[in-house]
Amino acid sequence: MEPPERKRTSRTVREPFSIRLPGFILEEEIGLGDVVKRVTDAIGISPCSNCHRRGNTLNRWVVFNRGSR
């Protein structure tokens, strides 16, 4: 018995998941990858060769913002 054919779907670009953190975020928006980069820089961890790519991916997934006042 042959497996059913799979339909190929095109990848769509979605908006990042936005998390509202009033009082904690000073900028308008900051991505999760930027947060991880700042924390690792602050504690002295040097970036690896894939950190830039990984940070960009995290920024596309999750964004923190101040929210409306």
WOGI-V103012 format. One record per helix or strand. SS is the DSSP state (h for helix, s for strand). FROM is the first residue (numbers start at 1). TO is the last residue. If there is no record, write none. Layout:
BEGIN
ss: {SS SS}
from: {FROM FROM}
to: {TO TO}
END
This chain:
BEGIN
ss: {s s h h s}
from: {17 29 32 51 62}
to: {20 31 42 61 65}
END
